[in-house]
């Protein structure tokens, strides 16, 4: 981010399937996001499924997009599974406090 006080434009999707559809639209409009925050526990398509498909479909074209996992899970197994995806920048346990989000955006 160039300016500290720049407003964040965000889009909320209910599940991974909706998010993939939106990302395809972003790609076609050349408006791909800088950061994607994924919840592991989503209906229809969960966060792990989304991350797998995101890696296959979008990673090569958008290697600088930050992908973060936000979850209420403290499971070591979840961390290990997500850790297999090198492009996932962080595994954040809820709640996501503004200070943590600011640090993520600065990186």
C-alpha positions as CSV (number, residue, x, y, z in Angstrom):
1,X,0.0,0.0,0.0
2,X,1.4,3.4,-1.0
3,X,-0.6,5.4,1.6
4,X,-1.2,4.4,5.2
5,X,-4.7,5.9,5.3
6,X,-5.8,4.5,1.9
7,X,-9.3,2.9,2.3
8,X,-9.5,-0.8,1.7
9,X,-11.8,-2.1,-1.0
10,X,-13.1,-5.5,0.0
11,X,-15.4,-8.2,-1.3
12,X,-17.0,-10.8,0.8
13,X,-18.0,-14.2,-0.6
14,X,-19.9,-16.8,1.3
15,X,-17.9,-19.8,0.1
16,X,-15.0,-20.9,-2.0
17,X,-17.1,-21.6,-5.0
18,X,-18.4,-18.0,-5.1
19,X,-14.8,-16.7,-4.5
20,X,-13.5,-18.7,-7.5
21,X,-16.2,-17.3,-9.7
22,X,-15.4,-13.8,-8.6
23,X,-11.7,-14.3,-9.1
24,X,-12.3,-15.5,-12.7
25,X,-14.3,-12.3,-13.3
26,X,-11.4,-10.2,-11.7
27,X,-8.9,-11.9,-14.0
28,X,-11.0,-11.2,-17.1
29,X,-11.4,-7.5,-16.0
30,X,-7.7,-7.2,-15.0
31,X,-8.7,-6.2,-11.4
32,X,-7.2,-9.1,-9.4
33,X,-7.0,-8.5,-5.6
34,X,-3.8,-7.9,-3.7
35,X,-4.8,-10.0,-0.8
36,X,-7.2,-12.9,-0.3
37,X,-8.3,-14.0,3.2
38,X,-9.8,-17.5,3.3
39,X,-11.7,-19.1,6.1
40,X,-11.1,-22.9,6.4
41,X,-14.7,-23.5,7.5
42,X,-17.0,-22.5,4.6
43,X,-20.1,-24.1,3.2
44,X,-20.3,-25.5,-0.4
45,X,-16.5,-25.4,-0.9
46,X,-14.3,-25.2,2.2
47,X,-11.0,-23.2,2.5
48,X,-8.7,-26.1,1.8
49,X,-10.5,-27.0,-1.4
50,X,-10.4,-23.3,-2.4
51,X,-6.7,-23.0,-1.8
52,X,-6.0,-26.2,-3.8
53,X,-8.0,-24.8,-6.8
54,X,-6.6,-21.3,-6.4
55,X,-3.1,-22.7,-6.6
56,X,-3.9,-24.7,-9.8
57,X,-5.8,-21.9,-11.5
58,X,-4.4,-18.5,-10.4
59,X,-1.0,-18.8,-8.7
60,X,1.1,-18.7,-11.8
61,X,-0.6,-15.6,-13.1
62,X,-0.8,-13.8,-9.7
63,X,2.3,-14.8,-7.6
64,X,2.3,-11.5,-5.7
65,X,-1.3,-11.9,-4.3
66,X,-1.1,-12.5,-0.6
67,X,-3.2,-15.5,0.4
68,X,-4.0,-15.8,4.1
69,X,-6.0,-18.4,6.1
70,X,-8.2,-17.1,8.8
71,X,-9.7,-19.8,11.1
72,X,-11.0,-20.6,14.5
73,X,-9.1,-23.8,14.4
74,X,-6.0,-24.3,16.6
75,X,-5.4,-27.7,15.2
76,X,-1.8,-28.6,14.4
77,X,-3.1,-30.8,11.6
78,X,-4.8,-27.9,9.9
79,X,-1.6,-25.9,10.1
80,X,0.4,-28.8,8.7
81,X,-2.0,-29.3,5.8
82,X,-2.1,-25.5,4.9
83,X,1.7,-25.5,5.3
84,X,2.0,-27.6,2.2
85,X,1.0,-24.6,0.1
86,X,4.0,-22.4,-0.1
87,X,2.0,-19.5,-1.4
88,X,-0.2,-19.2,1.7
89,X,1.5,-16.3,3.6
90,X,0.0,-16.7,7.0
91,X,-2.3,-18.9,9.1
92,X,-4.3,-16.5,11.4
93,X,-6.4,-17.6,14.3
94,X,-9.7,-15.6,14.8
95,X,-10.3,-12.9,15.7
96,X,-8.3,-10.9,13.2
97,X,-7.4,-7.8,15.1
98,X,-6.7,-4.5,13.2
99,X,-3.1,-4.5,14.4
100,X,-2.5,-8.0,12.9
101,X,-4.2,-7.0,9.6
102,X,-2.1,-3.8,9.4
103,X,1.1,-5.9,9.8
104,X,-0.1,-8.3,7.1
105,X,-0.8,-5.5,4.7
106,X,2.6,-3.9,5.3
107,X,4.5,-7.1,4.5
